[in-house]
Each structure stands twice: as C-alpha cells, then as structure tokens.
Amino acid sequence: MRRLLLVDDEPYIVDLLYEMFSQKTDLDLEICKAYTSQEALDWLGRVEIDVVLSDIRMPGMSGLELIGRIRESWPLCRVILLTGYRKFDYIYQAEKYPGVTYLLKTEDDDVILDAVRTQLRAMEEDLRGRSLVEESSAKIELLACNILLGGVAKGRIEWESVSQSDFDAHGLPILVDRPFLLMCGRFCGGGAERIQRLTPVYSLIKMHMSHTYRIAQWSEDGLEIFWIMQPKDNARPESPSQENMNVKVRNLLEDIQQVCLDKLNSAISFVLDSRFAKLSDLKNRVVRLSELSRYRLVSEEPVILTLGNGREEELGEKSLEKLINNIKRYVRSNISSDLSLTEISDKMFYNASYISRVFKHVEGINLSEFVLLERINRACDLLSDSLWTINEISTAVGFKSPQYFATVFKKHTELTPNQYREDTRKYGQNKQK
C-alpha cells in the first residue's frame, strides 16, 4: 500500500480528489488529506509519503516551498503540482527538482490519475536502482556492526571501551554519546536462507529511514536482527520526541514489511522498544526484546509490536472482536475529527495495514467506507433532530467543505440535505396527526 497526500487550501478540491482516488482500488492507496500547508507538514512528520498532489499556490507556503520540506523528510517522494494558470516561472522552478511534475487544474480526471500512476512507477524504478547501491555498502557495515554492537550486546566487549573513533573508522553513523531506540526483527517461518536476507533487509531499511535516522544493524545468527536508531541532527524539533518517533518508525516499518514481501518474498515482524536507551543499557534492552521476539513474533503473519504498550499479545478471536469494537467506538466518538487510516491505527497502537486488513475481514467493508457511512448516519440524525444549519452539520460530521458534504450526502441518500430535512419533518408531522 502506497500513500498519496492531497494538498489544497480549497477543501472542495481536496475532497473531490479524495473521492476520485478512493474509487480506484487498483492503485492500492492510503489517501491523506491536507487543507493547509501546515497540515501537509504534519502528515510529512508522521508517515512516509510516496506521492504528493498539491496546489502550487497556497497561503502560508507555496507548493514550491513545500517541495523543499518534502525533500528533507522523504527524498524519494514524488510530487505533482496543480496550477490554474500556465505560469512558466513556477513551472521552470518546479522542473529543477527531480521527481516533480505539474498539471493544470482543468485537466480531466483520467489525466490526473495517469500522472499519479506514472509517478508511482517511477518511484518503484528509483527504489530498485537505489537498492543495488545500498546493498554494496550494507555488507561492509554489517561486518563492523556485528563486531562492535553485537560484541557489546553479548558481553564480549565492555561498552566503556567503545569510543566514537571505533564507529567512525568503519563509517558507521552512530554517535556513542546519544540515546537510541532499539528494535528487534524476526523472519516469519525462519529458513536456512535467512542469512542471505540480512543485507537486502538492511539496505531496504537504510533506504527508507537513513535520511531521518542514524541506523546500524547486527545479527548473530540471522534469526534475530537488531537495529539501533538515532534521530539525525537535522531532524526538526517535532521529530525526535519519543512518541513521534515511535509513531513514525511504526509506519515506516509497515512499508518495509510490504517491500520485503514484494521484493524478497519474505515476511518479517518487528518489536520496537518503548523508550530511548544508552550504550550502557544495550545488553539489558537486547535481552528484553529478544525474549519478547521469541514468544510473540511466532506468527506466519508479519506484525509490529511496541514493548510495553499493552498490545504485545497476539490477537485471538475475542481480542480481535474487542479491537473492532474499539475502532467503531473511536470513530463514533470522534466523528467530527480526522479519521484517516493512519490516525485510527495510531490510536489503536497497530500498524495501518493490519487495521485495514482485519477490519475488512471481520466487517466485510473497508474502514474508510465504515467511517463515511457513520458520518452520513450522524448527519441524518442531526438533520432530523436539530435546528443546526447545513454548514454546522457538515462541520460536526467531519466535512471541511459544505459543498462536498452535500454531494456525498445526495450520493448515499438520493436527497440533498435540505430535502432530507423537509421529508423527515413532514413524516414526523403526519405521524403526529
């Protein structure tokens, strides 16, 4: 599943684009919406974005300025800029950036869809080329990591004897005096070929994460793999916090799991430490994560767990039912808020792909469909029982644009909001008579 971010200061345009892309199931997209440049930056700080479709001119930050911020967070992200005018100075500036193209807002839907498909294909080709380069350097780094970090983790080397020069001499990016987040991974099903998977997995993780984090990987036997991650110096203030880093890393790992399945035909599960640690804590934290991985990462289905978040147990039938009920309860209690797949999965402490998959399996409809139906049902209640204006009801059920609310409402009920209100009131009056 790839992520598409839609950005425009006109909510109606964002919502129409969202509806158009939602109907194209062949693209397998998680679609994120941003109605301001700041909302776009918030998304970029939380999850990996694959393609951004943005207005070129917005209050506060232009699409061109947004490109610069995108490149800081996700260098591989592709960008499509929408413009209402043939302003060639903007187009000239945009074309100086790799992976950026532009479209007129007046283009047909098929042209916009084809542009996104083209950018997705180009991104896949770019990833294939980069993976070959990354693998060559990853082999050398793995040897050094096994000696240094594997030695400290197993007690063969005293952590006090490890200096920054030891890491620098081998070209490893880790800073010994900085705290780090520890992660453990395990291939689902094992197999003798797991040793051969270490280098490509490391190169994939570096490719997706090294622009934001300093990363090092080691493994004693190829069965359990460990990584330490440190936010880079150039990370923005909102990025290094424990909560934000955990959320962002979990979403990145979800993408890495999918790439491992697609490219390596290998399922891999991860368990993420719940707090930052120092080199002096490495041995104890490795023991704790190793214990959890042996007893929890045993499913053939790839999972992502966070140590100590209360969600470490595998989901049995009762737990699965509880999860679905919690999702429904959260949606109904926050009907006016952002109810994207990413937002819901963060609140449930599970990765987005897992939430999407189990909800569809249990309920028979996509989570996004359920959210939309709940919004419409709540709107029907408010139209029948309240004196709120249509605009107030639109906002109360989570629509930024009243026009888009009216379009969606009529599509599902075959009535405009005003017609629905009049019909229900007439029915109520006739019933009283």
VOPAGU-2260 file (C-alpha; in pm, 1 decimal, decimal comma):
REM VOPAGU-2260
SITE   aa  ch    i         X         Y         Z
SITE  MET   A    0       0,0       0,0       0,0
SITE  ARG   A    1     135,3     341,1    -103,7
SITE  ARG   A    2      44,3     679,1      46,8
SITE  LEU   A    3     -89,2     970,7    -152,4
SITE  LEU   A    4    -110,6    1313,4      13,4
SITE  LEU   A    5    -361,6    1561,1    -133,1
SITE  VAL   A    6    -290,8    1927,0     -51,4
SITE  ASP   A    7    -502,4    2230,0    -141,7
SITE  ASP   A    8    -639,8    2528,3      50,8
SITE  GLU   A    9    -975,3    2474,5    -122,5
SITE  PRO   A   10   -1135,8    2186,8      74,4
SITE  TYR   A   11   -1381,8    2110,8    -204,3
SITE  ILE   A   12   -1098,0    2027,3    -445,3
SITE  VAL   A   13    -922,6    1804,1    -190,1
SITE  ASP   A   14   -1246,1    1620,4    -114,5
SITE  LEU   A   15   -1332,0    1565,4    -481,0
SITE  LEU   A   16    -982,1    1431,0    -548,5
SITE  TYR   A   17   -1014,2    1207,2    -243,1
SITE  GLU   A   18   -1340,0    1062,1    -373,4
SITE  MET   A   19   -1191,5    1006,9    -719,4
SITE  PHE   A   20    -884,0     822,0    -591,4
SITE  SER   A   21   -1086,5     625,6    -333,6
SITE  GLN   A   22   -1280,3     463,4    -616,2
SITE  LYS   A   23    -960,3     340,8    -787,6
SITE  THR   A   24    -892,0      27,9    -583,3
SITE  ASP   A   25    -633,0     -91,0    -837,5
SITE  LEU   A   26    -394,6     178,4    -710,1
SITE  ASP   A   27    -396,9      33,9    -355,2
SITE  LEU   A   28    -355,1     376,3    -194,7
SITE  GLU   A   29    -390,6     511,9     154,3
SITE  ILE   A   30    -507,8     867,1      88,6
SITE  CYS   A   31    -423,5    1151,9     325,9
SITE  LYS   A   32    -588,2    1495,0     307,5
SITE  ALA   A   33    -437,4    1833,6     397,4
SITE  TYR   A   34    -631,9    2158,6     366,8
SITE  THR   A   35    -337,7    2381,9     462,2
SITE  SER   A   36      36,7    2371,7     415,4
SITE  GLN   A   37      75,6    2317,2     791,6
SITE  GLU   A   38    -149,7    2011,3     778,5
SITE  ALA   A   39      67,9    1882,2     493,6
SITE  LEU   A   40     380,2    1930,9     708,9
SITE  ASP   A   41     209,6    1745,9     994,3
SITE  TRP   A   42     149,8    1447,0     766,5
SITE  LEU   A   43     507,5    1456,6     639,9
SITE  GLY   A   44     629,6    1447,9    1000,0
SITE  ARG   A   45     422,7    1140,0    1085,9
SITE  VAL   A   46     430,0     894,8     795,7
SITE  GLU   A   47     623,5     818,0     479,5
SITE  ILE   A   48     451,5     980,0     183,1
SITE  ASP   A   49     507,3     833,3    -163,5
SITE  VAL   A   50     330,3    1087,7    -384,9
SITE  VAL   A   51     214,4    1442,5    -306,4
SITE  LEU   A   52     -52,9    1604,2    -523,6
SITE  SER   A   53     -52,5    1971,9    -426,9
SITE  ASP   A   54    -176,9    2313,0    -534,2
SITE  ILE   A   55     121,2    2523,3    -645,3
SITE  ARG   A   56      -5,3    2838,7    -470,5
SITE  MET   A   57    -136,9    2834,7    -113,9
SITE  PRO   A   58    -146,1    3081,2     176,2
SITE  GLY   A   59     149,7    3048,4     411,2
SITE  MET   A   60     361,4    2824,7     188,7
SITE  SER   A   61     369,9    2770,7    -184,6
SITE  GLY   A   62     385,5    2430,4    -346,5
SITE  LEU   A   63     746,8    2507,2    -440,8
SITE  GLU   A   64     838,1    2575,3     -77,0
SITE  LEU   A   65     656,4    2257,6      19,2
SITE  ILE   A   66     882,0    2061,2    -218,0
SITE  GLY   A   67    1185,1    2168,2     -16,7
SITE  ARG   A   68    1027,5    2043,4     305,8
SITE  ILE   A   69     923,6    1718,4     137,8
SITE  ARG   A   70    1281,5    1656,7      26,8
SITE  GLU   A   71    1400,4    1698,8     387,7
SITE  SER   A   72    1161,9    1433,1     517,9
SITE  TRP   A   73    1117,3    1192,5     224,9
SITE  PRO   A   74    1379,1    1231,4     -51,2
SITE  LEU   A   75    1220,2     960,1    -266,1
SITE  CYS   A   76     872,2    1116,9    -259,0
SITE  ARG   A   77     732,2    1213,7    -598,6
SITE  VAL   A   78     540,4    1541,4    -640,5
SITE  ILE   A   79     266,4    1656,5    -877,0
SITE  LEU   A   80     187,1    2030,2    -864,0
SITE  LEU   A   81    -155,8    2154,0    -969,9
SITE  THR   A   82    -188,2    2503,2   -1113,5
SITE  GLY   A   83    -477,2    2701,0   -1253,7
SITE  TYR   A   84    -256,2    2905,7   -1483,4
SITE  ARG   A   85      25,2    2849,3   -1727,6
SITE  LYS   A   86     275,9    3041,3   -1515,1
SITE  PHE   A   87     601,5    2934,9   -1669,9
SITE  ASP   A   88     818,1    3090,3   -1398,8
SITE  TYR   A   89     658,9    2849,0   -1148,0
SITE  ILE   A   90     688,7    2558,9   -1389,2
SITE  TYR   A   91    1055,0    2637,3   -1458,1
SITE  GLN   A   92    1131,5    2640,1   -1085,0
SITE  ALA   A   93     937,2    2316,4   -1025,2
SITE  GLU   A   94    1118,1    2128,8   -1300,7
SITE  LYS   A   95    1453,6    2198,1   -1132,3
SITE  TYR   A   96    1355,0    1943,2    -868,6
SITE  PRO   A   97    1386,2    1571,9    -958,4
SITE  GLY   A   98    1067,2    1369,3    -933,8
SITE  VAL   A   99     841,8    1675,7    -972,6
SITE  THR   A  100     587,0    1736,8   -1247,2
SITE  TYR   A  101     290,4    1968,7   -1291,7
SITE  LEU   A  102     -65,8    1958,5   -1421,8
SITE  LEU   A  103    -329,8    2218,0   -1495,8
SITE  LYS   A  104    -629,2    2202,3   -1261,1
SITE  THR   A  105    -852,4    2192,4   -1569,6
SITE  GLU   A  106    -715,4    1853,7   -1676,6
SITE  ASP   A  107    -955,1    1559,2   -1697,8
SITE  ASP   A  108    -968,3    1308,2   -1412,9
SITE  ASP   A  109    -800,8    1043,1   -1628,0
SITE  VAL   A  110    -500,6    1271,3   -1685,0
SITE  ILE   A  111    -457,6    1324,6   -1309,8
SITE  LEU   A  112    -494,4     952,0   -1241,7
SITE  ASP   A  113    -238,8     867,1   -1510,1
SITE  ALA   A  114       3,2    1122,3   -1363,9
SITE  VAL   A  115     -14,8     954,5   -1023,9
SITE  ARG   A  116      30,3     609,8   -1179,3
SITE  THR   A  117     334,5     737,7   -1370,1
SITE  GLN   A  118     490,9     881,6   -1053,8
SITE  LEU   A  119     430,7     557,7    -865,1
SITE  ARG   A  120     601,2     356,7   -1139,8
SITE  ALA   A  121     892,7     599,8   -1148,8
SITE  MET   A  122     932,4     571,8    -772,1
SITE  GLU   A  123     944,4     190,8    -794,7
SITE  GLU   A  124    1215,4     208,8   -1061,1
SITE  ASP   A  125    1412,2     454,6    -848,4
SITE  LEU   A  126    1388,6     224,8    -547,1
SITE  ARG   A  127    1517,3     -70,9    -749,4
SITE  GLY   A  128    1821,9     125,3    -863,2
SITE  ARG   A  129    1899,7     257,2    -516,4
SITE  SER   A  130    1869,2     -85,8    -355,5
SITE  LEU   A  131    2162,0    -215,8    -562,3
SITE  VAL   A  132    2381,5      73,2    -446,8
SITE  GLU   A  133    2275,0      35,7     -83,2
SITE  GLU   A  134    2343,5    -338,9     -74,1
SITE  SER   A  135    2708,7    -296,7    -169,1
SITE  SER   A  136    2778,1     -64,6     126,5
SITE  ALA   A  137    2548,3    -256,7     362,5
SITE  LYS   A  138    2766,5    -570,7     351,5
SITE  ILE   A  139    3068,9    -383,6     484,6
SITE  GLU   A  140    2868,9    -204,9     754,8
SITE  LEU   A  141    2711,3    -529,7     875,5
SITE  LEU   A  142    3050,9    -681,5     949,8
SITE  ALA   A  143    3153,0    -381,5    1161,2
SITE  CYS   A  144    2815,6    -369,1    1341,0
SITE  ASN   A  145    2835,9    -738,5    1429,2
SITE  ILE   A  146    3178,2    -683,9    1585,6
SITE  LEU   A  147    3102,9    -362,3    1776,6
SITE  LEU   A  148    2732,8    -365,4    1866,4
SITE  GLY   A  149    2697,3    -743,5    1866,0
SITE  GLY   A  150    3000,7    -760,6    2093,1
SITE  VAL   A  151    2854,6    -512,3    2344,3
SITE  ALA   A  152    2510,9    -679,9    2331,9
SITE  LYS   A  153    2659,5   -1023,4    2405,4
SITE  GLY   A  154    2910,0    -901,1    2662,4
SITE  ARG   A  155    3216,1    -982,8    2454,3
SITE  ILE   A  156    3309,7    -612,7    2458,7
SITE  GLU   A  157    3269,9    -378,8    2755,9
SITE  TRP   A  158    3066,4     -79,5    2649,6
SITE  GLU   A  159    3307,7     157,4    2829,5
SITE  SER   A  160    3584,7      51,6    2592,1
SITE  VAL   A  161    3389,7     152,6    2279,6
SITE  SER   A  162    3468,7     502,6    2152,5
SITE  GLN   A  163    3334,9     723,8    1876,0
SITE  SER   A  164    3650,8     660,2    1675,1
SITE  ASP   A  165    3562,1     289,0    1660,0
SITE  PHE   A  166    3238,5     373,4    1477,1
SITE  ASP   A  167    3396,8     644,4    1262,5
SITE  ALA   A  168    3676,7     412,7    1148,8
SITE  HIS   A  169    3417,9     175,9     996,2
SITE  GLY   A  170    3199,4     450,1     850,1
SITE  LEU   A  171    2910,5     379,4    1091,4
SITE  PRO   A  172    2680,1     678,0    1153,7
SITE  ILE   A  173    2604,4     605,4    1521,6
SITE  LEU   A  174    2701,0     862,8    1787,8
SITE  VAL   A  175    2805,0     678,7    2105,2
SITE  ASP   A  176    2704,3     959,2    2343,4
SITE  ARG   A  177    2348,7     990,7    2205,6
SITE  PRO   A  178    2046,1     787,8    2319,4
SITE  PHE   A  179    1893,2     548,7    2067,2
SITE  LEU   A  180    1580,6     345,0    2004,1
SITE  LEU   A  181    1630,5     -31,3    1983,9
SITE  MET   A  182    1436,2    -261,8    1754,4
SITE  CYS   A  183    1433,9    -637,2    1701,2
SITE  GLY   A  184    1313,8    -821,1    1391,5
SITE  ARG   A  185    1247,6   -1184,6    1309,9
SITE  PHE   A  186    1168,4   -1351,6     978,2
SITE  CYS   A  187     837,2   -1534,3     980,8
SITE  GLY   A  188     899,9   -1904,3     923,8
SITE  GLY   A  189    1279,9   -1888,1     953,9
SITE  GLY   A  190    1463,2   -2096,2     694,8
SITE  ALA   A  191    1826,2   -2157,8     609,4
SITE  GLU   A  192    1826,9   -1868,3     363,1
SITE  ARG   A  193    1773,0   -1608,7     637,4
SITE  ILE   A  194    2144,7   -1516,9     643,7
SITE  GLN   A  195    2121,8   -1419,4     277,4
SITE  ARG   A  196    1831,8   -1187,8     358,9
SITE  LEU   A  197    2025,2    -973,6     608,6
SITE  THR   A  198    2198,8    -750,0     357,0
SITE  PRO   A  199    1892,9    -670,4     140,7
SITE  VAL   A  200    1680,8    -606,8     452,6
SITE  TYR   A  201    1944,1    -367,1     589,0
SITE  SER   A  202    1964,7    -186,0     256,0
SITE  LEU   A  203    1583,7    -150,5     246,9
SITE  ILE   A  204    1570,6     -10,3     598,8
SITE  LYS   A  205    1852,6     232,2     524,8
SITE  MET   A  206    1683,7     340,4     202,6
SITE  HIS   A  207    1357,2     419,8     380,6
SITE  MET   A  208    1492,0     556,8     707,1
SITE  SER   A  209    1853,7     678,8     684,5
SITE  HIS   A  210    1757,5    1029,6     570,3
SITE  THR   A  211    1589,8    1082,7     909,8
SITE  TYR   A  212    1770,9     841,2    1142,8
SITE  ARG   A  213    2121,8     713,9    1205,8
SITE  ILE   A  214    2088,0     336,5    1175,8
SITE  ALA   A  215    2301,6      31,8    1249,2
SITE  GLN   A  216    2206,5    -338,5    1221,7
SITE  TRP   A  217    2356,4    -659,4    1355,1
SITE  SER   A  218    2260,1   -1024,3    1389,6
SITE  GLU   A  219    2429,6   -1322,5    1547,6
SITE  ASP   A  220    2255,6   -1598,7    1354,1
SITE  GLY   A  221    2023,7   -1433,9    1101,3
SITE  LEU   A  222    1719,2   -1539,6    1303,9
SITE  GLU   A  223    1700,1   -1234,0    1527,8
SITE  ILE   A  224    1805,9    -899,5    1383,9
SITE  PHE   A  225    1868,5    -586,2    1591,1
SITE  TRP   A  226    1881,1    -221,1    1493,7
SITE  ILE   A  227    1959,7      95,1    1684,6
SITE  MET   A  228    1819,5     424,2    1555,6
SITE  GLN   A  229    1903,8     783,2    1646,7
SITE  PRO   A  230    1729,7    1096,6    1514,4
SITE  LYS   A  231    1966,9    1289,1    1291,4
SITE  ASP   A  232    2097,2    1632,1    1390,7
SITE  ASN   A  233    1899,8    1799,9    1113,9
SITE  ALA   A  234    1569,0    1648,4    1231,4
SITE  ARG   A  235    1309,1    1911,9    1302,7
SITE  PRO   A  236    1208,8    1981,9    1663,9
SITE  GLU   A  237     888,4    1781,2    1638,9
SITE  SER   A  238    1064,1    1468,5    1508,5
SITE  PRO   A  239    1292,5    1337,1    1788,1
SITE  SER   A  240    1030,5    1307,9    2065,1
SITE  GLN   A  241     968,5     952,9    2187,2
SITE  GLU   A  242     600,5     947,4    2091,0
SITE  ASN   A  243     650,9    1099,1    1745,0
SITE  MET   A  244     948,6     878,0    1671,2
SITE  ASN   A  245     762,6     559,8    1769,6
SITE  VAL   A  246     466,1     652,6    1550,8
SITE  LYS   A  247     682,3     746,4    1254,4
SITE  VAL   A  248     902,4     436,3    1283,1
SITE  ARG   A  249     599,0     204,8    1309,6
SITE  ASN   A  250     456,1     348,7     989,6
SITE  LEU   A  251     790,2     314,1     813,6
SITE  LEU   A  252     819,6     -47,0     924,7
SITE  GLU   A  253     479,4    -121,5     778,0
SITE  ASP   A  254     607,2      -4,1     439,2
SITE  ILE   A  255     927,4    -205,2     480,9
SITE  GLN   A  256     725,8    -518,6     559,3
SITE  GLN   A  257     534,4    -478,3     235,5
SITE  VAL   A  258     852,8    -424,2      33,0
SITE  CYS   A  259    1008,3    -735,5     190,7
SITE  LEU   A  260     705,8    -938,6      82,5
SITE  ASP   A  261     705,0    -792,7    -268,5
SITE  LYS   A  262    1078,6    -789,2    -341,3
SITE  LEU   A  263    1228,2   -1060,0    -117,6
SITE  ASN   A  264     927,9   -1290,1     -80,6
SITE  SER   A  265     998,3   -1274,7     293,9
SITE  ALA   A  266     765,5   -1184,6     580,3
SITE  ILE   A  267     932,8   -1009,0     872,7
SITE  SER   A  268     795,9    -897,5    1210,9
SITE  PHE   A  269     931,5    -625,0    1437,3
SITE  VAL   A  270     921,8    -535,2    1804,4
SITE  LEU   A  271    1011,8    -178,0    1895,0
SITE  ASP   A  272    1148,3     -70,1    2233,2
SITE  SER   A  273     925,1     161,7    2434,3
SITE  ARG   A  274    1193,6     410,1    2538,7
SITE  PHE   A  275    1527,9     555,0    2440,7
SITE  ALA   A  276    1838,5     383,8    2581,9
SITE  LYS   A  277    2211,7     446,6    2605,1
SITE  LEU   A  278    2500,5     223,8    2507,1
SITE  SER   A  279    2539,8     120,6    2870,8
SITE  ASP   A  280    2181,2     -18,4    2858,7
SITE  LEU   A  281    2224,3    -205,2    2530,7
SITE  LYS   A  282    2285,9    -550,9    2673,9
SITE  ASN   A  283    1980,2    -544,5    2902,4
SITE  ARG   A  284    1748,7    -398,0    2637,5
SITE  VAL   A  285    1859,6    -660,3    2383,3
SITE  VAL   A  286    1780,1    -938,0    2631,8
SITE  ARG   A  287    1431,5    -794,1    2691,9
SITE  LEU   A  288    1346,4    -753,6    2324,0
SITE  SER   A  289    1493,7   -1093,5    2241,9
SITE  GLU   A  290    1264,4   -1259,7    2498,2
SITE  LEU   A  291     962,5   -1083,0    2356,0
SITE  SER   A  292    1052,7   -1171,2    1997,6
SITE  ARG   A  293    1090,0   -1542,7    2079,0
SITE  TYR   A  294     746,8   -1563,5    2241,3
SITE  ARG   A  295     547,3   -1306,6    2043,3
SITE  LEU   A  296     693,8   -1295,8    1692,5
SITE  VAL   A  297     595,3   -1653,0    1616,5
SITE  SER   A  298     308,8   -1595,6    1373,9
SITE  GLU   A  299     339,6   -1654,6     999,9
SITE  GLU   A  300     162,2   -1318,6     966,5
SITE  PRO   A  301     400,1   -1017,4     991,3
SITE  VAL   A  302     324,8    -793,7    1289,8
SITE  ILE   A  303     470,9    -483,4    1455,8
SITE  LEU   A  304     473,8    -467,7    1835,7
SITE  THR   A  305     588,2    -199,7    2076,6
SITE  LEU   A  306     734,5    -311,8    2406,3
SITE  GLY   A  307     516,9    -211,5    2699,8
SITE  ASN   A  308     228,9     -54,6    2507,3
SITE  GLY   A  309     -22,5    -312,5    2627,8
SITE  ARG   A  310     -66,2    -455,2    2276,9
SITE  GLU   A  311     200,1    -725,4    2286,7
SITE  GLU   A  312     -33,7   -1025,6    2277,5
SITE  GLU   A  313    -126,4   -1187,8    1953,0
SITE  LEU   A  314    -491,0   -1127,9    1866,9
SITE  GLY   A  315    -718,2   -1419,7    1935,4
SITE  GLU   A  316   -1084,6   -1418,4    1837,1
SITE  LYS   A  317   -1201,1   -1231,2    2148,4
SITE  SER   A  318    -918,2    -978,3    2125,8
SITE  LEU   A  319    -994,2    -922,8    1758,4
SITE  GLU   A  320   -1359,7    -856,9    1838,2
SITE  LYS   A  321   -1251,8    -612,3    2108,5
SITE  LEU   A  322   -1023,3    -432,1    1864,2
SITE  ILE   A  323   -1300,8    -392,7    1605,9
SITE  ASN   A  324   -1538,8    -263,0    1874,3
SITE  ASN   A  325   -1274,6     -16,0    1993,6
SITE  ILE   A  326   -1230,5     110,5    1638,0
SITE  LYS   A  327   -1605,7     159,5    1595,9
SITE  ARG   A  328   -1631,5     332,5    1932,1
SITE  TYR   A  329   -1343,0     563,8    1846,3
SITE  VAL   A  330   -1494,9     653,3    1507,7
SITE  ARG   A  331   -1836,2     731,6    1656,3
SITE  SER   A  332   -1685,2     936,3    1940,3
SITE  ASN   A  333   -1467,4    1141,3    1705,2
SITE  ILE   A  334   -1695,4    1176,6    1405,9
SITE  SER   A  335   -1601,2    1542,9    1351,8
SITE  SER   A  336   -1226,2    1472,7    1355,9
SITE  ASP   A  337    -963,3    1332,6    1122,3
SITE  LEU   A  338   -1049,2     964,7    1085,5
SITE  SER   A  339    -783,4     860,0     838,0
SITE  LEU   A  340    -649,4     506,7     847,6
SITE  THR   A  341    -319,8     638,1     987,0
SITE  GLU   A  342    -489,6     833,0    1266,0
SITE  ILE   A  343    -706,8     539,3    1373,0
SITE  SER   A  344    -419,5     289,1    1363,9
SITE  ASP   A  345    -205,0     523,1    1576,1
SITE  LYS   A  346    -480,6     544,2    1839,1
SITE  MET   A  347    -521,8     165,4    1839,0
SITE  PHE   A  348    -141,6     106,0    1859,0
SITE  TYR   A  349    -141,1    -116,8    1549,7
SITE  ASN   A  350       4,8     -59,1    1205,7
SITE  ALA   A  351    -227,3      73,8     936,5
SITE  SER   A  352    -211,1    -227,3     703,0
SITE  TYR   A  353    -307,3    -463,5     984,8
SITE  ILE   A  354    -601,2    -244,4    1094,0
SITE  SER   A  355    -721,3    -215,1     734,1
SITE  ARG   A  356    -691,4    -587,6     671,3
SITE  VAL   A  357    -862,6    -716,7     986,7
SITE  PHE   A  358   -1145,1    -461,9     969,5
SITE  LYS   A  359   -1226,1    -562,3     610,1
SITE  HIS   A  360   -1201,8    -931,3     705,5
SITE  VAL   A  361   -1436,3    -901,8    1004,0
SITE  GLU   A  362   -1683,0    -637,8     881,8
SITE  GLY   A  363   -1683,7    -705,0     508,1
SITE  ILE   A  364   -1629,1    -337,7     416,0
SITE  ASN   A  365   -1328,2    -108,9     409,3
SITE  LEU   A  366   -1265,8     103,6     715,8
SITE  SER   A  367   -1295,2     419,9     504,6
SITE  GLU   A  368   -1642,6     306,9     389,9
SITE  PHE   A  369   -1746,4     248,0     751,3
SITE  VAL   A  370   -1625,3     595,9     850,6
SITE  LEU   A  371   -1816,8     757,8     565,5
SITE  LEU   A  372   -2137,4     568,9     648,8
SITE  GLU   A  373   -2108,4     672,6    1013,9
SITE  ARG   A  374   -2067,3    1035,7     908,4
SITE  ILE   A  375   -2376,7    1013,4     686,9
SITE  ASN   A  376   -2581,9     840,1     959,4
SITE  ARG   A  377   -2484,5    1105,0    1211,7
SITE  ALA   A  378   -2575,5    1377,8     960,9
SITE  CYS   A  379   -2918,2    1217,8     912,8
SITE  ASP   A  380   -2976,6    1226,1    1289,2
SITE  LEU   A  381   -2878,2    1593,8    1311,8
SITE  LEU   A  382   -3089,3    1690,4    1011,8
SITE  SER   A  383   -3391,2    1520,6    1169,7
SITE  ASP   A  384   -3348,0    1621,4    1533,3
SITE  SER   A  385   -3159,9    1953,4    1541,8
SITE  LEU   A  386   -3202,2    2309,4    1422,7
SITE  TRP   A  387   -2838,7    2336,0    1313,9
SITE  THR   A  388   -2763,7    2482,6     973,1
SITE  ILE   A  389   -2634,3    2261,0     693,5
SITE  ASN   A  390   -2289,9    2418,2     731,0
SITE  GLU   A  391   -2285,5    2343,9    1105,4
SITE  ILE   A  392   -2388,9    1983,6    1047,3
SITE  SER   A  393   -2127,6    1944,4     774,4
SITE  THR   A  394   -1853,9    2050,5    1016,9
SITE  ALA   A  395   -1996,3    1841,2    1302,1
SITE  VAL   A  396   -1969,6    1520,3    1098,9
SITE  GLY   A  397   -1618,3    1584,2     970,9
SITE  PHE   A  398   -1658,8    1750,2     631,0
SITE  LYS   A  399   -1439,9    2054,5     565,7
SITE  SER   A  400   -1644,9    2157,3     264,4
SITE  PRO   A  401   -2026,1    2201,1     280,2
SITE  GLN   A  402   -2042,4    2154,8     -98,1
SITE  TYR   A  403   -1864,8    1821,6     -76,2
SITE  PHE   A  404   -2086,8    1718,5     215,2
SITE  ALA   A  405   -2395,4    1790,2       4,3
SITE  THR   A  406   -2252,7    1593,1    -289,7
SITE  VAL   A  407   -2168,0    1288,4     -78,8
SITE  PHE   A  408   -2494,3    1302,9     116,4
SITE  LYS   A  409   -2703,2    1304,4    -201,5
SITE  LYS   A  410   -2496,1    1020,8    -348,1
SITE  HIS   A  411   -2580,5     799,0     -47,2
SITE  THR   A  412   -2941,2     906,8      25,5
SITE  GLU   A  413   -3055,8    1031,8    -319,1
SITE  LEU   A  414   -3167,6    1351,2    -142,8
SITE  THR   A  415   -2999,0    1681,3     -73,0
SITE  PRO   A  416   -2955,9    1763,0     299,5
SITE  ASN   A  417   -3241,2    2017,3     279,9
SITE  GLN   A  418   -3469,8    1767,8     105,0
SITE  TYR   A  419   -3391,9    1505,4     367,0
SITE  ARG   A  420   -3471,5    1750,3     646,9
SITE  GLU   A  421   -3800,7    1854,7     489,1
SITE  ASP   A  422   -3906,3    1493,2     422,0
SITE  THR   A  423   -3831,4    1375,4     776,9
SITE  ARG   A  424   -4017,1    1670,3     927,6
SITE  LYS   A  425   -4319,8    1609,5     704,9
SITE  TYR   A  426   -4313,9    1243,7     804,0
SITE  GLY   A  427   -4298,8    1341,9    1170,3
SITE  GLN   A  428   -4589,9    1582,1    1138,1
SITE  ASN   A  429   -4803,6    1325,3     954,7
SITE  LYS   A  430   -4719,2    1064,6    1217,2
SITE  GLN   A  431   -4837,1    1300,1    1494,8
SITE  LYS   A  432   -5168,8    1354,4    1316,0
